[in-house]
């Protein structure tokens, strides 16, 4: 008896879970399984999907008064309990366990109440809902949402969406036909039937002016991107009207729903003849075989929205602009390779006849050494520290200005093509953390937020201090490992001390940077949540600023230390070799840049999704064939549930901004940085494309006319890069000392004698107690005088070891070079900025032309209305005038 009643109850529950909410026809809803992203009636398309946890039927929890619709369930539960009571006495339950279950029941009832309230709000706004609580994915239920035509029209008018009208205009083509034919193989094969020189005029949608728009195909008038965007903003408008937070963002944060996403168009590996946008993007954009082609920016924007389209457009422009920078950087490097044999200072260092004995590089453990042993370092340093480096620094400063101007023009062109010229973003999306305050009816003022602001400020200062402490820890490592290698009895270890210390220290810095990046990302998010920003835009901007400051300090603090804080007197523990610190700076920058790009940006993005898939397969009891058959039975919304969530564009922008800093800030020490960045970005574009198309759920399309705060960060970095490169050339490289020697101290105006001029004398009897080398006879003879790289007086002068007049002359020239270089380059950058207009001339003319055509269109419409009214008045003067049927809004 009890088991038969239980089976009846389970059947009732399963039938209820399959009943569509607000369906149009029950017999259509009860038909067979739906094909494609539609409701079970096979007619209404699924515009948006919400997922939630399904309560397991093993325990029939007590419902609150919020659920009057489930009275039948409560009555069945009472009858079951009565039947059980006749057979066995009720068991005694632990009071603590009972209290815990009561709290869980209350929490589940509260979530179910909020879910029901939210769904009622959606129905009140005109949306149609259908639940799917099948057993293909245990424990997960799906709420499918459909926006009818009248709701789409109403919301499109409310959002002032610009839609294409029937009126078309000719687009002025400034590209030569010959160039178009030559570059045809570089263009992706998308939208072959679209006319390239024709553009539909766009106008904000209005239900009273539907006759202006081409409504012959309603299904495609509002595409899937627009429909999902409209649905996602309906609950926001309802919240703003009631001044409460019951929207999907808040419900996701509270666990009422587990995910919310629009559906992808189809499968990328479908074998059918139909070609959906997702499949085209996979073949013509996300494949590594098309790395040489342009990106289908128009299709990306159509499928993902303007924000993601602008990101990939910016990344494409940045990658294209890296091509000339990479070519010039490679030429500078090849120039260094070609002239290394003719470099007189390097030849003097490598000449064995110059029997110069150098002072120890560290106290006690290090001994005297010969200058000729630094021959390899000196020759390698010339590859990056040569006269062409100054030219390349000036070139990169102008390149940064050209890049910013080129992007502004490209952005303006995209705004025209995408009809965003008059778009103004409104901050109406409330942040979930601010919603908690509204739920509790708490009004936050600046005074209330002051503790959070102070906590964030002091925490960030503390973490920046931690970053510099980590750099100091690496310094201590360099000291200890250098001393240990000098004291080693292994001859191989003693001969490769410099390479070992520099290489291992750079790798340690890289590992620390990668680890701290993850820590700083989580910390910046926590600090932003403490401030309780009001809108999503404010939350995003504050998070970006905090993350950028922390990650920038983390990535560049070791490089800044090597560039500007390494040099000291000859007794410094970590003196650079004679060839200068530029070579060591180059090694650190190279390892950091390549390591971050290879490990953090590429391997993590490729490896982590594959590891997650492998773990999911290991946990599954099905083999590969069963898993494939199981995937074939899943519907579109169920397949998308297994994809990863979209976490935003901030991580993608951040890694590119850090890369831009490495390309521009210290380019004087590493001319090959643009080349490595170019190779990385070619892979990065296709990697990100594959991730967006196949590995993450389809994001909600967001409208934007620019890249926001990221442009300001780029512009600031380009300005700082001029100053940093001026100091690198002046103080880190030997460019200024060479010029000063050649034109002030050289007897014949050449570089002969430059090495001897840069070396000072030291009497070994002047060593401080406890600092003399432990093995003074390491070279086989007693050393009386050794040399070190600095400009100081000799031991036999009246002021021994004081800074010489050459030092002050070179310092004056260094400072003068910084001032001149900075002002000249910034003046040239501003001139380029002034010379290139932000808006292309053809675009400004086209915008003006469209305005005229739109005015003419409305004037013709009004003239037509007037003629029709006059003709009706003459034909039937006694009957009321009515609007022609052709101009009547249809079903809105």
C-alpha positions in Angstrom: 0.0 0.0 0.0 2.7 2.5 1.0 4.9 1.6 -2.0 2.0 2.0 -4.5 1.2 5.4 -3.0 4.8 6.4 -3.2 5.0 5.5 -6.9 1.8 7.5 -7.6 3.4 10.5 -5.8 6.6 10.3 -7.8 4.6 10.1 -11.0 2.6 13.2 -10.1 5.9 15.1 -9.2 7.5 14.2 -12.5 4.4 15.2 -14.5 4.3 18.5 -12.7 8.0 19.2 -13.5 7.3 18.7 -17.2 4.3 21.1 -17.2 5.2 24.4 -19.0 4.5 27.7 -17.3 2.3 30.1 -19.1 2.2 27.9 -22.2 0.0 28.7 -25.1 -1.3 25.3 -26.0 -1.2 22.4 -23.6 -1.4 19.8 -26.4 1.6 21.3 -28.2 3.5 21.4 -24.9 2.8 17.7 -24.4 4.1 16.7 -27.8 7.4 14.9 -28.3 10.9 16.2 -27.3 11.8 19.6 -28.7 14.3 20.0 -31.5 16.7 22.9 -31.2 16.5 25.8 -28.8 12.7 26.0 -28.6 10.0 25.2 -26.1 8.3 21.8 -26.2 5.7 23.2 -28.6 8.4 23.5 -31.2 7.4 27.1 -32.0 8.7 29.5 -29.3 12.4 29.8 -29.2 14.4 29.8 -26.0 15.9 33.3 -25.5 17.4 32.8 -22.0 18.0 29.9 -19.6 18.2 29.9 -15.8 19.4 26.8 -13.8 18.6 25.9 -10.3 19.0 23.0 -7.9 16.2 20.5 -7.6 15.2 19.3 -4.2 15.6 15.5 -3.9 12.4 13.6 -3.3 13.9 11.5 -0.6 12.5 13.7 2.2 9.3 15.7 1.9 10.1 18.8 3.8 7.5 21.0 5.5 6.4 23.9 3.3 5.7 27.4 4.5 2.6 29.4 3.8 4.3 30.9 0.7 3.5 27.8 -1.3 -0.2 27.5 -1.6 0.1 25.9 -5.0 1.6 22.8 -3.4 -1.4 21.8 -1.1 -1.7 18.5 -2.9 1.8 17.6 -2.0 1.2 18.4 1.7 -1.9 16.3 1.8 -0.1 13.3 0.2 2.6 13.7 2.7 0.2 13.7 5.6 -1.6 10.6 4.3 1.8 8.8 3.9 2.8 9.8 7.5 -0.5 8.5 8.8 0.0 5.2 7.0 3.5 4.9 8.4 2.2 5.8 11.9 -0.2 2.8 11.8 2.7 0.4 11.2 5.5 1.7 13.3 5.8 4.3 16.1 7.5 7.6 15.1 11.2 7.4 15.9 12.7 9.9 18.4 15.0 12.4 16.8 17.9 14.3 18.3 16.8 17.9 19.0 20.1 19.4 17.6 19.6 17.4 14.3 16.0 18.5 14.2 17.0 22.1 14.6 19.6 21.8 11.9 17.1 20.3 9.5 14.6 23.1 10.4 17.2 25.7 9.5 17.9 23.9 6.2 14.1 23.7 5.5 13.7 27.4 6.1 16.6 28.3 3.9 15.3 26.1 1.0 11.8 27.5 1.5 13.1 31.1 1.4 15.0 30.3 -1.9 11.9 28.7 -3.4 9.8 31.7 -2.4 12.2 34.2 -4.0 12.4 32.0 -7.1 8.6 32.0 -7.3 8.4 35.7 -6.8 11.0 36.3 -9.5 9.2 34.1 -12.0 5.9 35.9 -11.2 7.7 39.2 -12.0 8.9 37.9 -15.3 5.4 36.8 -16.3 4.1 40.2 -15.2 6.5 41.8 -17.6 5.1 39.6 -20.4 7.7 36.8 -20.7 6.8 33.2 -21.2 8.4 30.5 -19.1 8.8 26.7 -19.2 10.5 24.4 -16.7 12.5 21.3 -17.6 13.4 19.1 -14.6 14.4 16.0 -16.5 16.8 13.4 -15.3 19.6 13.8 -17.9 21.5 16.0 -15.5 20.6 14.9 -12.0 19.8 17.6 -9.5 19.6 20.4 -12.0 16.5 22.1 -13.3 16.2 24.5 -16.2 13.9 27.5 -16.6 13.6 28.4 -20.2 12.5 32.0 -21.0 10.9 33.2 -24.2 10.2 36.9 -25.1 7.1 37.3 -27.4 7.1 39.8 -30.2 5.1 42.4 -28.4 7.6 42.3 -25.4 10.6 42.6 -27.8 9.0 45.6 -29.4 8.2 47.3 -26.1 11.6 46.7 -24.6 13.4 47.7 -27.8 11.6 51.0 -27.7 12.3 51.4 -24.0 16.0 50.7 -24.5 16.1 52.9 -27.6 17.8 50.2 -29.7 18.9 51.3 -33.1 17.5 48.9 -35.7 18.1 48.9 -39.5 15.4 50.6 -41.6 14.4 49.9 -45.1 16.3 52.9 -46.3 19.8 52.2 -47.6 22.7 54.4 -48.4 25.9 54.0 -50.4 29.1 53.7 -48.3 32.1 55.6 -49.7 34.9 53.1 -50.4 38.3 54.6 -50.1 40.1 51.3 -50.6 41.5 50.7 -54.0 40.0 47.8 -55.9 43.5 46.4 -56.6 44.3 46.4 -52.9 41.0 44.7 -52.1 41.8 41.9 -54.6 45.3 41.5 -53.3 44.2 41.2 -49.7 41.2 39.0 -50.5 42.9 35.8 -49.2 43.4 37.5 -45.8 39.7 38.2 -45.3 37.6 35.5 -43.5 34.8 33.8 -45.6 31.8 35.2 -43.7 28.7 36.9 -45.1 29.5 36.3 -48.8 26.1 37.7 -50.0 26.4 41.0 -48.1 26.9 44.1 -50.2 30.1 45.8 -49.1 29.2 49.3 -50.2 25.6 49.4 -48.9 24.5 50.2 -45.4 21.0 50.3 -43.9 20.1 53.5 -42.1 19.4 52.9 -38.4 16.9 54.5 -36.2 15.8 53.9 -32.6 13.0 51.4 -32.7 9.4 52.7 -32.3 6.2 50.8 -32.3 4.4 53.8 -34.0 6.9 53.8 -36.8 7.2 50.1 -37.6 6.6 50.8 -41.3 10.1 52.3 -41.4 11.7 48.9 -40.6 11.9 45.8 -42.6 9.7 43.4 -40.7 9.2 40.8 -43.5 11.2 38.3 -41.4 10.3 38.8 -37.7 12.4 35.8 -36.6 15.6 37.4 -37.8 14.7 41.1 -37.1 15.7 40.6 -33.4 18.6 38.2 -33.5 19.5 35.9 -30.6 22.0 38.3 -29.2 19.5 41.2 -29.0 16.7 38.9 -27.7 18.9 37.7 -24.8 20.0 41.2 -24.0 16.4 42.4 -23.8 15.4 39.5 -21.5 18.4 40.1 -19.2 17.4 43.7 -18.7 13.7 43.2 -18.1 14.2 42.1 -14.5 16.5 45.0 -14.0 13.8 47.5 -15.1 11.3 45.8 -12.7 13.8 46.2 -9.8 14.3 49.9 -10.6 10.6 50.5 -10.6 10.2 48.9 -7.1 13.6 50.1 -5.8 14.5 46.5 -4.7 17.0 43.9 -5.7 15.2 40.7 -6.8 16.9 40.5 -10.2 18.9 37.7 -11.6 22.2 39.0 -10.4 21.2 39.1 -6.8 19.5 35.7 -7.1 22.6 34.2 -8.5 24.7 35.6 -5.7 22.2 34.2 -3.1 22.2 30.7 -4.6 18.5 30.9 -5.7 19.7 30.2 -9.3 23.0 28.6 -10.1 23.6 30.0 -13.6 22.0 32.3 -16.2 23.0 32.3 -19.9 21.7 32.7 -23.4 22.2 29.7 -25.7 24.8 29.2 -28.3 23.4 28.9 -31.9 24.4 25.3 -32.5 27.3 22.8 -32.4 30.6 23.7 -34.0 31.1 20.1 -35.2 27.7 19.7 -36.8 27.8 17.8 -40.1 24.7 19.3 -41.6 24.6 21.7 -44.5 23.3 24.6 -42.3 26.0 27.1 -41.3 25.2 28.9 -38.0 27.2 31.8 -36.8 28.9 29.8 -34.1 30.2 27.2 -36.7 31.4 30.0 -39.0 33.2 31.6 -36.1 34.8 28.3 -35.2 36.0 27.7 -38.7 37.0 31.2 -39.8 38.2 32.6 -36.4 38.9 30.1 -33.7 41.1 27.8 -35.8 44.8 28.1 -35.7 45.0 27.4 -39.5 43.6 30.9 -40.2 46.1 32.8 -38.0 47.1 34.9 -41.0 43.6 36.2 -41.7 41.8 39.2 -40.4 39.3 38.6 -37.7 35.5 38.7 -38.6 34.9 41.6 -36.3 31.4 42.2 -37.6 30.3 38.6 -37.0 32.0 38.6 -33.5 30.0 41.7 -32.6 26.8 40.2 -34.0 27.2 37.0 -32.0 28.8 38.3 -28.7 28.0 42.0 -28.6 29.8 45.2 -28.8 32.0 44.9 -25.7 33.6 41.6 -26.8 33.7 42.9 -30.4 35.6 46.0 -29.3 38.1 43.9 -27.3 39.0 41.7 -30.2 39.1 44.7 -32.5 41.5 46.4 -30.1 43.6 43.3 -29.8 43.7 43.0 -33.6 44.8 46.6 -34.0 47.4 46.1 -31.3 48.8 43.0 -33.0 48.9 44.6 -36.4 50.8 47.6 -35.0 53.3 45.3 -33.4 54.4 44.1 -36.8 56.4 47.3 -37.7 57.7 47.5 -34.1 58.9 43.9 -34.3 60.6 44.5 -37.6 62.4 47.5 -36.4 63.4 45.8 -33.1 64.8 42.8 -35.1 66.8 45.2 -37.3 68.2 46.9 -34.1 69.2 43.5 -32.8 70.7 42.4 -36.1 72.6 45.7 -36.2 74.1 44.8 -32.8 75.1 41.4 -34.1 76.7 42.8 -37.2 78.7 45.4 -35.4 79.8 43.4 -32.3 83.2 42.6 -33.9 83.8 46.3 -34.5 82.9 47.4 -31.1 86.1 48.8 -29.6 85.2 48.6 -25.9 84.3 44.9 -26.3 87.5 44.3 -28.2 89.5 45.9 -25.4 87.8 43.7 -22.8 88.4 40.6 -24.8 92.0 41.4 -25.7 94.3 39.1 -23.6 97.1 41.7 -23.8 95.1 44.0 -21.5 96.1 42.2 -18.4 93.7 44.0 -16.1 93.1 42.6 -12.6 89.6 43.3 -11.3 88.6 43.6 -7.6 86.4 41.0 -5.9 82.7 41.1 -6.6 81.7 40.2 -3.0 83.3 40.2 0.4 85.7 37.3 1.5 84.2 34.5 -0.6 85.0 36.2 -3.9 88.5 36.6 -5.1 90.3 38.7 -7.8 89.5 38.0 -11.4 90.6 39.0 -14.9 88.6 41.5 -17.0 88.9 39.2 -20.1 86.7 36.7 -18.4 83.8 39.1 -19.0 84.4 39.0 -22.7 81.2 37.0 -23.5 79.0 39.3 -21.3 80.5 42.4 -23.0 79.8 41.1 -26.5 76.3 40.0 -25.6 75.6 43.4 -24.0 76.5 45.1 -27.3 73.6 43.3 -29.0 71.2 45.4 -26.9 73.3 48.4 -25.8 74.4 50.1 -29.0 73.7 53.5 -30.7 70.6 52.0 -32.4 69.0 51.6 -29.0 68.4 55.3 -28.7 66.7 55.4 -32.1 64.6 52.5 -31.2 63.4 54.1 -28.0 62.3 57.2 -29.9 60.7 55.0 -32.5 58.7 53.1 -29.8 57.5 56.3 -28.2 56.2 57.6 -31.5 54.8 54.0 -32.2 52.8 54.2 -29.0 51.3 57.5 -30.0 50.5 56.2 -33.5 48.9 53.1 -32.0 46.6 55.2 -29.7 45.6 57.4 -32.6 45.1 54.5 -35.0 42.9 52.8 -32.4 40.8 55.9 -31.9 40.1 56.1 -35.6 39.4 52.4 -35.8 37.0 52.7 -32.9 35.2 55.6 -34.5 34.8 53.7 -37.7 33.4 50.7 -35.8 31.0 53.1 -33.9 29.7 54.2 -37.3 29.4 50.7 -38.8 27.7 49.4 -35.6 25.4 52.5 -35.2 26.9 53.5 -31.9 27.7 57.2 -32.8 24.9 58.5 -30.5 25.1 55.8 -27.9 25.5 56.8 -24.3 26.0 54.1 -21.6 23.7 54.4 -18.6 24.8 53.1 -15.2 21.6 51.3 -14.4 22.9 47.8 -13.6 23.0 47.6 -9.8 25.9 45.7 -8.1 24.9 42.6 -6.1 26.9 43.8 -3.1 24.9 47.0 -3.1 21.7 44.9 -3.4 22.4 43.5 0.1 22.2 47.0 1.5 18.9 47.7 -0.3 17.5 44.4 1.0 18.4 45.4 4.6 17.2 49.0 3.9 20.7 50.4 4.8 21.7 53.7 3.3 25.5 54.0 2.8 27.1 57.4 2.9 30.7 58.4 2.3 31.3 58.3 6.1 30.1 54.7 6.2 32.4 53.7 3.3 35.4 55.5 4.8 36.7 52.5 6.8 36.5 50.3 3.7 38.4 53.0 1.7 41.1 53.2 4.4 41.3 49.4 4.6 41.8 49.2 0.9 44.4 51.9 0.8 46.5 50.5 3.7 46.1 46.9 2.4 47.4 47.9 -1.0 50.3 49.8 0.4 51.1 46.8 2.6 51.0 44.4 -0.4 53.2 46.6 -2.5 55.6 46.6 0.5 55.3 42.8 0.4 56.3 42.8 -3.2 59.4 44.8 -2.6 60.2 42.5 0.4 60.0 39.6 -2.0 62.5 41.4 -4.3 64.8 41.9 -1.3 64.5 38.2 -0.6 65.7 37.4 -4.1 68.6 39.8 -3.5 69.6 37.8 -0.4 69.4 34.6 -2.5 71.7 36.2 -5.0 74.2 37.1 -2.3 74.2 33.6 -0.7 74.3 31.6 -4.0 77.1 33.8 -5.3 79.2 33.3 -2.2 78.4 29.6 -2.2 79.5 29.1 -5.8 82.7 31.1 -5.2 83.5 28.8 -2.3 82.6 25.7 -4.3 85.4 23.2 -5.1 83.6 22.3 -8.4 85.5 24.1 -11.2 82.4 24.0 -13.5 80.3 25.9 -10.9 83.0 28.5 -10.4 83.3 29.2 -14.1 79.5 29.8 -14.6 78.8 31.9 -11.5 77.3 34.9 -13.3 75.0 32.9 -15.6 73.8 30.7 -12.7 73.0 33.6 -10.4 71.3 35.7 -13.1 69.3 32.8 -14.6 68.1 31.2 -11.3 67.2 34.6 -9.8 65.1 35.5 -12.9 63.3 32.1 -12.8 62.5 32.6 -9.0 61.2 36.0 -9.7 59.0 34.6 -12.5 57.5 31.9 -10.2 56.8 34.4 -7.5 55.1 36.8 -10.0 52.8 34.1 -11.2 51.8 33.0 -7.7 51.3 36.5 -6.4 49.3 37.5 -9.5 46.6 35.0 -8.4 46.7 36.3 -4.8 46.5 39.9 -5.8 43.5 39.2 -8.1 41.5 37.7 -5.2 42.6 40.4 -2.8 41.6 43.2 -5.2 38.2 41.7 -5.6 37.7 41.4 -1.8 38.7 45.0 -1.2 36.3 46.2 -3.9 33.4 44.2 -2.3 34.2 46.0 1.0 33.5 49.4 -0.6 30.0 48.2 -1.8 29.9 50.0 -5.2 26.5 51.0 -6.3 26.6 49.9 -10.0 28.4 47.2 -11.9 30.3 49.8 -13.9 31.6 51.4 -10.7 32.5 47.9 -9.3 34.4 47.0 -12.5 36.4 50.2 -12.6 37.4 50.1 -9.0 38.4 46.4 -9.4 40.5 47.2 -12.5 42.4 50.0 -10.7 43.2 47.9 -7.7 44.2 44.9 -9.8 46.3 46.9 -12.1 48.2 48.6 -9.3 49.0 45.4 -7.5 49.8 43.3 -10.6 51.9 46.1 -12.2 54.0 46.4 -9.0 54.3 42.7 -8.9 55.5 42.3 -12.5 57.8 45.3 -12.7 59.4 45.6 -9.2 62.3 43.2 -10.0 62.8 45.0 -13.3 62.8 48.4 -11.8 65.3 47.3 -9.2 67.7 45.9 -11.8 67.3 49.0 -13.9 67.8 51.8 -11.4 68.9 50.5 -8.0 71.6 48.0 -8.7 74.6 50.3 -9.2 76.7 51.3 -6.2 80.4 51.5 -5.3 82.7 48.6 -5.9 82.1 47.1 -2.4 78.4 46.6 -3.2 77.4 42.9 -3.0 75.6 42.8 -6.3 77.6 45.0 -8.6 76.9 44.6 -12.3 79.6 43.3 -14.6 81.8 45.7 -16.5 79.4 45.7 -19.5 76.7 47.4 -17.4 73.4 46.3 -15.9 71.6 46.4 -19.2 72.4 42.8 -20.0 71.0 41.5 -16.7 68.0 43.7 -17.1 67.5 42.2 -20.6 67.7 38.6 -19.1 65.1 39.4 -16.4 62.7 41.1 -18.8 63.1 38.3 -21.3 62.4 35.5 -18.8 59.5 37.4 -17.1 57.8 38.3 -20.4 58.2 34.9 -22.1 57.4 33.0 -18.8 54.2 35.0 -18.2 53.0 34.6 -21.8 53.9 30.9 -22.1 52.8 29.7 -18.6 50.3 32.1 -17.2 48.5 33.2 -20.4 48.7 30.2 -22.7 49.4 27.0 -20.7 46.9 27.9 -18.0 44.2 28.8 -20.5 44.8 25.6 -22.5 45.7 23.2 -19.6 43.1 24.1 -17.0 40.0 23.4 -19.2 41.6 20.1 -20.4 42.3 19.1 -16.8 38.7 19.9 -15.8 37.4 17.8 -18.7 39.7 14.9 -17.7 38.5 15.1 -14.1 34.9 15.1 -15.2 35.5 12.0 -17.4 37.3 10.2 -14.5 34.3 10.8 -12.2 31.9 9.6 -14.8 31.1 5.9 -15.0 30.7 6.0 -18.8 33.4 5.2 -21.4 34.2 7.4 -24.3 31.5 5.9 -26.6 28.9 6.1 -24.0 29.8 9.7 -23.2 29.5 10.5 -26.9 26.1 8.9 -27.1 25.1 10.7 -23.9 26.1 14.1 -25.4 24.1 13.4 -28.5 20.9 13.1 -26.4 21.5 16.4 -24.6 19.6 19.4 -25.8 21.2 22.8 -26.4 20.6 24.3 -23.0 21.9 21.1 -21.3 25.1 21.1 -23.4 25.7 24.7 -22.6 25.3 24.0 -18.9 28.5 21.9 -18.9 30.5 24.9 -20.4 32.4 27.2 -18.1 30.9 30.5 -16.9 31.9 33.8 -18.6 34.1 35.7 -16.1 34.3 39.0 -18.0 37.0 40.7 -20.2 39.1 42.1 -17.4 41.6 39.2 -17.2 42.0 39.4 -21.0 42.6 43.1 -21.0 44.9 42.9 -17.9 47.4 40.5 -19.4 47.5 42.6 -22.6 48.1 45.8 -20.6 50.9 44.2 -18.6 52.4 43.0 -21.9 52.0 46.5 -23.4 54.0 47.8 -20.4 56.8 45.4 -21.0 56.9 46.3 -24.7 57.1 50.0 -24.1 58.5 50.7 -20.6 61.9 49.0 -20.9 62.2 48.5 -24.7 65.6 50.2 -24.6 67.0 47.1 -22.9 65.2 44.5 -24.9 64.5 45.4 -28.6 63.1 41.9 -29.3 60.1 42.5 -26.9 57.7 43.6 -29.7 58.6 40.4 -31.7 57.9 38.1 -28.8 54.7 40.0 -28.1 53.6 39.7 -31.7 54.2 35.9 -31.7 52.3 35.6 -28.5 49.3 37.7 -29.7 48.9 35.7 -32.9 48.4 32.6 -30.7 46.4 34.6 -28.0 43.8 35.7 -30.5 43.0 32.2 -31.7 43.2 30.8 -28.2 40.7 33.4 -26.8 38.5 32.8 -29.8 38.4 29.1 -29.2 37.7 29.7 -25.6 34.8 32.0 -26.3 33.3 29.8 -29.0 33.7 26.3 -27.5 34.6 26.4 -23.8 32.5 29.1 -22.1 28.8 29.8 -22.1 27.6 32.5 -24.4 27.8 35.8 -22.5 25.1 38.4 -22.4 25.7 41.0 -25.1 26.8 44.3 -23.7 26.7 47.6 -25.6 29.7 49.9 -25.4 31.2 52.5 -27.7 34.8 52.3 -26.4 37.1 50.2 -24.3 36.5 52.3 -21.2 39.2 52.8 -18.5 41.6 50.6 -20.4 42.3 53.4 -22.9 43.3 55.7 -20.0 45.7 53.1 -18.7 47.3 52.6 -22.1 47.7 56.3 -22.6 49.3 56.7 -19.1 51.7 53.8 -19.8 52.7 55.3 -23.1 53.6 58.6 -21.4 55.5 56.9 -18.5 57.4 54.8 -21.1 59.1 57.9 -22.5 60.4 58.9 -19.0 61.4 55.3 -18.1 63.3 54.8 -21.4 65.1 58.1 -21.0 66.4 57.0 -17.6 67.3 53.5 -18.8 69.4 54.9 -21.7 70.9 57.6 -19.5 71.7 55.7 -16.3 71.5 52.0 -17.0 73.3 51.8 -20.3 76.8 53.0 -21.3 75.5 55.3 -24.0 76.1 58.6 -22.2 79.6 57.7 -20.8 80.7 56.6 -24.3 79.5 59.9 -25.8 81.2 61.9 -23.0 84.5 60.0 -23.4 84.5 60.3 -27.2 83.9 64.0 -27.4 85.6 65.2 -24.1 88.4 62.8 -23.1 89.4 60.8 -26.1 92.8 61.9 -27.5 91.8 61.0 -31.1 88.0 61.2 -30.9 87.6 57.4 -31.0 86.6 54.9 -28.4 90.1 53.6 -27.8 90.9 53.7 -24.1 87.3 53.9 -23.0 87.5 50.7 -20.8 90.6 52.0 -18.9 88.9 55.4 -18.5 85.9 53.8 -16.8 88.0 51.8 -14.3 89.2 53.2 -11.0 92.2 52.0 -8.9 92.0 50.4 -5.5 94.8 49.5 -3.1 94.1 46.1 -1.6 95.7 47.3 1.7 92.6 49.6 2.1 90.1 46.7 2.5 88.0 47.0 5.6 88.5 44.4 8.3 86.8 41.1 7.4 86.2 42.0 3.8 89.5 40.9 2.1 89.3 37.8 -0.1 90.0 34.5 1.6 92.1 33.3 -1.4 94.2 36.3 -2.4 96.6 34.1 -4.4 93.7 32.8 -6.6 95.3 34.2 -9.8 98.8 32.8 -8.9 100.4 36.0 -7.8 100.0 38.7 -5.1 97.8 41.5 -6.1 98.6 45.0 -4.9 96.3 47.2 -7.0 93.0 46.1 -8.5 90.5 47.9 -10.7 86.7 48.5 -10.4 84.1 50.2 -12.6 83.5 53.7 -11.2 84.7 57.3 -11.6 86.7 57.9 -8.3 90.0 59.4 -7.4 93.1 57.2 -7.1 94.4 55.9 -3.8 97.5 58.2 -4.1 95.5 61.4 -4.6 94.8 64.0 -1.9 91.1 62.8 -1.7 91.3 59.0 -2.3 88.2 57.3 -3.5 86.1 60.4 -3.7 84.0 61.0 -6.8 86.0 62.4 -9.6 85.2 65.3 -11.8 84.5 62.9 -14.7 81.7 61.5 -12.6 80.0 64.9 -12.2 80.5 65.7 -15.9 78.8 62.4 -16.9 76.0 62.9 -14.3 75.3 66.4 -15.7 75.1 64.9 -19.2 72.9 62.1 -18.1 70.4 64.5 -16.5 70.5 66.8 -19.5 69.8 63.8 -21.8 66.8 62.8 -19.7 65.3 66.3 -19.9 66.0 66.7 -23.7 64.9 63.2 -24.6 61.7 63.4 -22.6 60.6 66.8 -23.9 61.5 66.2 -27.5 59.8 62.8 -27.7 56.7 64.0 -25.9 56.5 67.0 -28.2 56.8 64.7 -31.2 54.1 62.4 -29.7 51.8 65.4 -29.2 52.4 66.5 -32.7 51.4 63.1 -34.1 48.3 63.3 -31.9 47.4 66.7 -33.3 48.3 65.8 -36.9 46.0 62.7 -37.1 42.3 63.5 -36.6 40.3 61.2 -34.3 37.5 60.9 -36.7 38.3 59.8 -40.3 37.1 62.3 -42.9 35.1 59.8 -44.8 33.3 58.7 -41.7 32.4 62.3 -40.7 31.1 62.9 -44.2 29.1 59.6 -44.2 27.5 60.5 -40.8 26.5 63.9 -42.1 25.0 62.2 -45.2 23.0 59.8 -43.2 21.5 62.6 -41.1 20.4 64.3 -44.2 18.9 61.1 -45.6 17.1 60.4 -42.4 15.6 63.9 -42.3 14.5 63.4 -46.0 12.9 60.1 -45.0 10.8 61.6 -42.3 9.8 64.6 -44.4 8.6 62.2 -47.2 6.7 60.3 -44.6 5.0 63.4 -43.3 4.2 64.6 -46.8 2.7 61.1 -47.6 0.6 61.2 -44.5 -0.7 64.7 -45.3 -1.6 63.7 -48.9 -3.5 60.7 -47.6 -5.4 62.8 -45.1 -6.3 65.3 -47.8 -7.5 62.7 -50.2 -9.6 61.0 -47.5 -11.1 64.3 -46.5 -12.1 65.0 -50.1 -13.6 61.6 -50.7 -15.6 61.2 -47.5 -15.7 64.5 -45.6 -18.4 63.3 -43.2 -16.4 60.3 -42.0 -13.6 60.4 -39.4 -10.2 60.2 -40.8 -8.2 57.1 -39.9 -4.6 56.1 -40.4 -3.9 53.9 -43.4 -3.7 50.2 -42.8 -0.2 50.0 -44.1 1.0 52.3 -41.3 -0.8 50.4 -38.5 1.6 48.8 -36.0 1.4 45.1 -36.2 0.8 43.1 -33.1 2.6 45.5 -30.8 
